[in-house]
Structures are given as structure tokens and as C-alpha cells.
Amino acid sequence: MGAWVAAAAAAVALLVTFVLRTRLPAPVTIPLMVAASSALAWGGMLLQTDPPAYEVVLAVAAMAVMGPLHVRVVIGPYGPRG
């Protein structure tokens, strides 16, 4: 199940990053990116054999922050341009 969660989260993250990020307002796309990044971490944790609870919480929280930040720094700002 973890692979499916991670794959779906990655698909959503790619959709938000390359299609929706510049078409929808930032207050819509940033929460979508937070959710996709968190789900990606959750899926990765599901692939591990019995990870400690603190590791799961730390991974999900870190990705909730780092995913959208990474997109902003590497790809560009959220929200329509122009």
C-alpha cells in the first residue's frame, strides 16, 4: 500500500508543481503541495518495516515544510504571474 500512496502523492505533487502552481492562487496550491509532500513521506514510511513513531512524525512534518519550499526555491513562485 505504501508504494501506491507514494506514487499517487508524487503524481499530485508533479501536477501541482508543473501545471497548477502558476494557474491557481498560492493559497490554493500551497496547501495542495503540503498535502502531497506529507503523503509522499507517509507512503515512504509505510514501505519501512515497523518504523518508530517519532520517525514517522518527523518525516511527515519535515516534508510538509520542505516540499513546498523546495518547489518555491527551485522552480519559482506560487500563484499566477503577470
KEMARKE-487760 format. One record per atom (N, C-alpha, C): atom name; x, y, z. Coordinates in Angstrom, 1 decimal. Layout:
! KEMARKE-487760
<node nuke="CA" u="X" v="Y" w="Z"/>
...
//
This chain:
! KEMARKE-487760
<node nuke="N" u="0.8" v="-1.2" w="0.0"/>
<node nuke="CA" u="0.0" v="0.0" w="0.0"/>
<node nuke="C" u="0.9" v="1.3" w="0.0"/>
<node nuke="N" u="2.0" v="1.2" w="0.7"/>
<node nuke="CA" u="2.9" v="2.4" w="0.7"/>
<node nuke="C" u="3.3" v="2.9" w="-0.6"/>
<node nuke="N" u="3.6" v="1.9" w="-1.5"/>
<node nuke="CA" u="4.0" v="2.3" w="-2.9"/>
<node nuke="C" u="2.9" v="3.1" w="-3.6"/>
<node nuke="N" u="1.7" v="2.6" w="-3.4"/>
<node nuke="CA" u="0.6" v="3.3" w="-4.1"/>
<node nuke="C" u="0.4" v="4.7" w="-3.5"/>
<node nuke="N" u="0.5" v="4.9" w="-2.2"/>
<node nuke="CA" u="0.4" v="6.2" w="-1.6"/>
<node nuke="C" u="1.5" v="7.1" w="-2.1"/>
<node nuke="N" u="2.7" v="6.6" w="-2.1"/>
<node nuke="CA" u="3.8" v="7.4" w="-2.6"/>
<node nuke="C" u="3.7" v="7.8" w="-4.0"/>
<node nuke="N" u="3.2" v="6.8" w="-4.8"/>
<node nuke="CA" u="3.1" v="7.1" w="-6.3"/>
<node nuke="C" u="2.0" v="8.1" w="-6.5"/>
<node nuke="N" u="0.9" v="8.0" w="-5.8"/>
<node nuke="CA" u="-0.2" v="8.9" w="-6.0"/>
<node nuke="C" u="0.2" v="10.3" w="-5.5"/>
<node nuke="N" u="0.9" v="10.4" w="-4.4"/>
<node nuke="CA" u="1.4" v="11.7" w="-3.9"/>
<node nuke="C" u="2.3" v="12.3" w="-4.8"/>
<node nuke="N" u="3.2" v="11.5" w="-5.4"/>
<node nuke="CA" u="4.2" v="12.1" w="-6.4"/>
<node nuke="C" u="3.5" v="12.6" w="-7.6"/>
<node nuke="N" u="2.4" v="11.9" w="-8.1"/>
<node nuke="CA" u="1.7" v="12.4" w="-9.2"/>
<node nuke="C" u="1.0" v="13.7" w="-8.9"/>
<node nuke="N" u="0.4" v="13.8" w="-7.7"/>
<node nuke="CA" u="-0.3" v="15.1" w="-7.3"/>
<node nuke="C" u="0.8" v="16.2" w="-7.2"/>
<node nuke="N" u="1.9" v="15.9" w="-6.6"/>
<node nuke="CA" u="3.0" v="16.9" w="-6.5"/>
<node nuke="C" u="3.5" v="17.4" w="-7.8"/>
<node nuke="N" u="3.6" v="16.5" w="-8.8"/>
<node nuke="CA" u="4.0" v="16.9" w="-10.1"/>
<node nuke="C" u="3.0" v="17.7" w="-10.8"/>
<node nuke="N" u="1.7" v="17.3" w="-10.7"/>
<node nuke="CA" u="0.6" v="18.1" w="-11.2"/>
<node nuke="C" u="0.6" v="19.5" w="-10.7"/>
<node nuke="N" u="0.7" v="19.6" w="-9.3"/>
<node nuke="CA" u="0.7" v="20.9" w="-8.7"/>
<node nuke="C" u="1.9" v="21.8" w="-9.1"/>
<node nuke="N" u="3.1" v="21.1" w="-9.2"/>
<node nuke="CA" u="4.3" v="21.9" w="-9.5"/>
<node nuke="C" u="4.3" v="22.4" w="-10.9"/>
<node nuke="N" u="4.0" v="21.5" w="-11.8"/>
<node nuke="CA" u="4.2" v="21.9" w="-13.2"/>
<node nuke="C" u="2.9" v="22.4" w="-14.0"/>
<node nuke="N" u="1.8" v="22.2" w="-13.4"/>
<node nuke="CA" u="0.5" v="22.6" w="-14.1"/>
<node nuke="C" u="-0.2" v="23.7" w="-13.3"/>
<node nuke="N" u="-0.5" v="23.4" w="-12.0"/>
<node nuke="CA" u="-1.4" v="24.2" w="-11.3"/>
<node nuke="C" u="-0.7" v="25.4" w="-10.5"/>
<node nuke="N" u="0.5" v="25.3" w="-10.3"/>
<node nuke="CA" u="1.3" v="26.3" w="-9.5"/>
<node nuke="C" u="1.1" v="27.7" w="-10.0"/>
<node nuke="N" u="1.2" v="27.8" w="-11.3"/>
<node nuke="CA" u="1.1" v="29.2" w="-11.9"/>
<node nuke="C" u="-0.3" v="29.5" w="-12.4"/>
<node nuke="N" u="-1.3" v="28.6" w="-12.3"/>
<node nuke="CA" u="-2.6" v="28.8" w="-12.8"/>
<node nuke="C" u="-3.6" v="29.1" w="-11.7"/>
<node nuke="N" u="-3.4" v="28.6" w="-10.5"/>
<node nuke="CA" u="-4.2" v="28.8" w="-9.4"/>
<node nuke="C" u="-3.6" v="29.8" w="-8.4"/>
<node nuke="N" u="-4.3" v="30.4" w="-7.5"/>
<node nuke="CA" u="-3.7" v="31.3" w="-6.5"/>
<node nuke="C" u="-2.9" v="30.5" w="-5.5"/>
<node nuke="N" u="-1.9" v="31.1" w="-4.9"/>
<node nuke="CA" u="-1.0" v="30.5" w="-4.0"/>
<node nuke="C" u="-1.7" v="29.9" w="-2.8"/>
<node nuke="N" u="-2.8" v="30.6" w="-2.2"/>
<node nuke="CA" u="-3.5" v="29.9" w="-1.1"/>
<node nuke="C" u="-4.2" v="28.6" w="-1.4"/>
<node nuke="N" u="-4.3" v="28.3" w="-2.7"/>
<node nuke="CA" u="-4.9" v="27.0" w="-3.1"/>
<node nuke="C" u="-3.8" v="26.0" w="-3.4"/>
<node nuke="N" u="-2.7" v="26.4" w="-4.0"/>
<node nuke="CA" u="-1.7" v="25.4" w="-4.4"/>
<node nuke="C" u="-0.7" v="25.1" w="-3.3"/>
<node nuke="N" u="-0.4" v="26.0" w="-2.4"/>
<node nuke="CA" u="0.5" v="25.7" w="-1.3"/>
<node nuke="C" u="-0.1" v="24.6" w="-0.4"/>
<node nuke="N" u="-1.3" v="24.6" w="0.0"/>
<node nuke="CA" u="-1.9" v="23.5" w="0.8"/>
<node nuke="C" u="-1.9" v="22.2" w="0.0"/>
<node nuke="N" u="-2.2" v="22.3" w="-1.3"/>
<node nuke="CA" u="-2.1" v="21.0" w="-2.1"/>
<node nuke="C" u="-0.7" v="20.4" w="-2.1"/>
<node nuke="N" u="0.3" v="21.3" w="-2.2"/>
<node nuke="CA" u="1.7" v="20.8" w="-2.2"/>
<node nuke="C" u="2.1" v="20.3" w="-0.8"/>
<node nuke="N" u="1.6" v="20.9" w="0.3"/>
<node nuke="CA" u="1.8" v="20.5" w="1.6"/>
<node nuke="C" u="1.2" v="19.1" w="1.8"/>
<node nuke="N" u="0.0" v="18.9" w="1.3"/>
<node nuke="CA" u="-0.7" v="17.6" w="1.5"/>
<node nuke="C" u="0.1" v="16.5" w="0.6"/>
<node nuke="N" u="0.5" v="16.8" w="-0.6"/>
<node nuke="CA" u="1.1" v="15.9" w="-1.4"/>
<node nuke="C" u="2.5" v="15.5" w="-0.8"/>
<node nuke="N" u="3.2" v="16.5" w="-0.3"/>
<node nuke="CA" u="4.5" v="16.2" w="0.3"/>
<node nuke="C" u="4.4" v="15.3" w="1.5"/>
<node nuke="N" u="3.4" v="15.6" w="2.3"/>
<node nuke="CA" u="3.2" v="14.9" w="3.5"/>
<node nuke="C" u="2.8" v="13.4" w="3.2"/>
<node nuke="N" u="1.9" v="13.3" w="2.2"/>
<node nuke="CA" u="1.5" v="11.9" w="1.8"/>
<node nuke="C" u="2.7" v="11.1" w="1.2"/>
<node nuke="N" u="3.6" v="11.8" w="0.5"/>
<node nuke="CA" u="4.8" v="11.2" w="0.0"/>
<node nuke="C" u="5.6" v="10.6" w="1.1"/>
<node nuke="N" u="5.8" v="11.4" w="2.1"/>
<node nuke="CA" u="6.6" v="10.9" w="3.3"/>
<node nuke="C" u="5.9" v="9.8" w="4.0"/>
<node nuke="N" u="4.5" v="9.9" w="4.1"/>
<node nuke="CA" u="3.7" v="8.8" w="4.8"/>
<node nuke="C" u="3.9" v="7.5" w="4.0"/>
<node nuke="N" u="3.8" v="7.6" w="2.6"/>
<node nuke="CA" u="4.0" v="6.4" w="1.8"/>
<node nuke="C" u="5.3" v="5.8" w="1.9"/>
<node nuke="N" u="6.3" v="6.6" w="2.0"/>
<node nuke="CA" u="7.7" v="6.1" w="2.3"/>
<node nuke="C" u="7.8" v="5.4" w="3.6"/>
<node nuke="N" u="7.2" v="6.0" w="4.6"/>
<node nuke="CA" u="7.2" v="5.3" w="5.9"/>
<node nuke="C" u="6.5" v="4.0" w="6.0"/>
<node nuke="N" u="5.4" v="3.9" w="5.1"/>
<node nuke="CA" u="4.7" v="2.6" w="5.1"/>
<node nuke="C" u="5.5" v="1.5" w="4.4"/>
<node nuke="N" u="6.5" v="1.9" w="3.6"/>
<node nuke="CA" u="7.4" v="0.9" w="3.0"/>
<node nuke="C" u="8.4" v="0.4" w="4.0"/>
<node nuke="N" u="8.6" v="1.0" w="5.1"/>
<node nuke="CA" u="9.6" v="0.5" w="6.1"/>
<node nuke="C" u="8.9" v="-0.5" w="7.0"/>
<node nuke="N" u="9.8" v="-1.4" w="7.5"/>
<node nuke="CA" u="9.3" v="-2.4" w="8.5"/>
<node nuke="C" u="9.3" v="-1.8" w="9.9"/>
<node nuke="N" u="8.1" v="-1.5" w="10.4"/>
<node nuke="CA" u="7.9" v="-1.0" w="11.7"/>
<node nuke="C" u="8.7" v="0.2" w="12.1"/>
<node nuke="N" u="8.6" v="1.3" w="11.4"/>
<node nuke="CA" u="9.4" v="2.5" w="11.8"/>
<node nuke="C" u="8.9" v="3.0" w="13.2"/>
<node nuke="N" u="9.8" v="3.6" w="13.9"/>
<node nuke="CA" u="9.4" v="4.3" w="15.2"/>
<node nuke="C" u="8.4" v="5.4" w="14.9"/>
<node nuke="N" u="7.6" v="5.7" w="15.9"/>
<node nuke="CA" u="6.5" v="6.7" w="15.7"/>
<node nuke="C" u="7.2" v="8.1" w="15.5"/>
<node nuke="N" u="8.2" v="8.4" w="16.3"/>
<node nuke="CA" u="8.9" v="9.7" w="16.2"/>
<node nuke="C" u="9.4" v="9.9" w="14.8"/>
<node nuke="N" u="9.9" v="8.8" w="14.1"/>
<node nuke="CA" u="10.5" v="8.9" w="12.8"/>
<node nuke="C" u="9.4" v="9.2" w="11.8"/>
<node nuke="N" u="8.2" v="8.6" w="11.9"/>
<node nuke="CA" u="7.1" v="8.9" w="11.0"/>
<node nuke="C" u="6.6" v="10.3" w="11.2"/>
<node nuke="N" u="6.5" v="10.8" w="12.4"/>
<node nuke="CA" u="6.0" v="12.2" w="12.7"/>
<node nuke="C" u="7.0" v="13.2" w="12.1"/>
<node nuke="N" u="8.3" v="12.9" w="12.4"/>
<node nuke="CA" u="9.4" v="13.8" w="11.9"/>
<node nuke="C" u="9.4" v="13.9" w="10.4"/>
<node nuke="N" u="9.3" v="12.7" w="9.7"/>
<node nuke="CA" u="9.4" v="12.7" w="8.3"/>
<node nuke="C" u="8.2" v="13.4" w="7.6"/>
<node nuke="N" u="7.0" v="13.1" w="8.1"/>
<node nuke="CA" u="5.8" v="13.8" w="7.6"/>
<node nuke="C" u="5.9" v="15.3" w="7.8"/>
<node nuke="N" u="6.2" v="15.7" w="9.0"/>
<node nuke="CA" u="6.3" v="17.1" w="9.3"/>
<node nuke="C" u="7.4" v="17.8" w="8.5"/>
<node nuke="N" u="8.5" v="17.2" w="8.3"/>
<node nuke="CA" u="9.6" v="17.8" w="7.6"/>
<node nuke="C" u="9.3" v="17.9" w="6.1"/>
<node nuke="N" u="8.6" v="16.9" w="5.5"/>
<node nuke="CA" u="8.2" v="17.0" w="4.1"/>
<node nuke="C" u="7.1" v="18.0" w="3.9"/>
<node nuke="N" u="6.3" v="18.2" w="4.9"/>
<node nuke="CA" u="5.2" v="19.2" w="4.8"/>
<node nuke="C" u="5.8" v="20.6" w="4.6"/>
<node nuke="N" u="7.0" v="20.8" w="5.2"/>
<node nuke="CA" u="7.6" v="22.1" w="5.1"/>
<node nuke="C" u="8.6" v="22.1" w="3.9"/>
<node nuke="N" u="9.4" v="21.1" w="3.7"/>
<node nuke="CA" u="10.4" v="21.1" w="2.7"/>
<node nuke="C" u="9.9" v="20.9" w="1.3"/>
<node nuke="N" u="8.8" v="20.2" w="1.1"/>
<node nuke="CA" u="8.3" v="20.0" w="-0.3"/>
<node nuke="C" u="7.9" v="21.3" w="-0.9"/>
<node nuke="N" u="7.0" v="22.1" w="-0.3"/>
<node nuke="CA" u="6.6" v="23.4" w="-0.9"/>
<node nuke="C" u="7.7" v="24.4" w="-1.0"/>
<node nuke="N" u="8.6" v="24.3" w="0.0"/>
<node nuke="CA" u="9.7" v="25.3" w="0.0"/>
<node nuke="C" u="10.7" v="24.9" w="-1.2"/>
<node nuke="N" u="10.9" v="23.6" w="-1.4"/>
<node nuke="CA" u="11.8" v="23.2" w="-2.5"/>
<node nuke="C" u="11.3" v="23.6" w="-3.8"/>
<node nuke="N" u="10.0" v="23.5" w="-4.0"/>
<node nuke="CA" u="9.4" v="23.9" w="-5.3"/>
<node nuke="C" u="9.5" v="25.4" w="-5.5"/>
<node nuke="N" u="9.3" v="26.1" w="-4.4"/>
<node nuke="CA" u="9.4" v="27.6" w="-4.5"/>
<node nuke="C" u="10.8" v="28.0" w="-4.8"/>
<node nuke="N" u="11.8" v="27.4" w="-4.2"/>
<node nuke="CA" u="13.2" v="27.9" w="-4.4"/>
<node nuke="C" u="13.7" v="27.4" w="-5.8"/>
<node nuke="N" u="13.4" v="26.2" w="-6.2"/>
<node nuke="CA" u="14.0" v="25.6" w="-7.4"/>
<node nuke="C" u="13.2" v="26.0" w="-8.6"/>
<node nuke="N" u="11.8" v="25.9" w="-8.6"/>
<node nuke="CA" u="11.0" v="26.1" w="-9.8"/>
<node nuke="C" u="10.5" v="27.5" w="-9.9"/>
<node nuke="N" u="10.1" v="28.1" w="-8.8"/>
<node nuke="CA" u="9.6" v="29.5" w="-8.9"/>
<node nuke="C" u="8.4" v="29.8" w="-8.0"/>
<node nuke="N" u="7.9" v="31.0" w="-7.9"/>
<node nuke="CA" u="6.9" v="31.4" w="-7.0"/>
<node nuke="C" u="5.5" v="30.7" w="-7.3"/>
<node nuke="N" u="4.7" v="30.6" w="-6.3"/>
<node nuke="CA" u="3.4" v="30.1" w="-6.5"/>
<node nuke="C" u="2.5" v="31.3" w="-6.9"/>
<node nuke="N" u="1.4" v="30.9" w="-7.6"/>
<node nuke="CA" u="0.4" v="31.9" w="-8.0"/>
<node nuke="C" u="0.6" v="32.3" w="-9.4"/>
<node nuke="N" u="-0.5" v="32.9" w="-10.0"/>
<node nuke="CA" u="-0.4" v="33.4" w="-11.4"/>
<node nuke="C" u="0.6" v="34.5" w="-11.5"/>
<node nuke="N" u="1.2" v="34.6" w="-12.6"/>
<node nuke="CA" u="2.2" v="35.6" w="-12.9"/>
<node nuke="C" u="1.6" v="36.6" w="-13.9"/>
<node nuke="N" u="2.0" v="37.8" w="-13.8"/>
<node nuke="CA" u="1.5" v="38.7" w="-14.8"/>
<node nuke="C" u="0.8" v="39.8" w="-14.4"/>
//
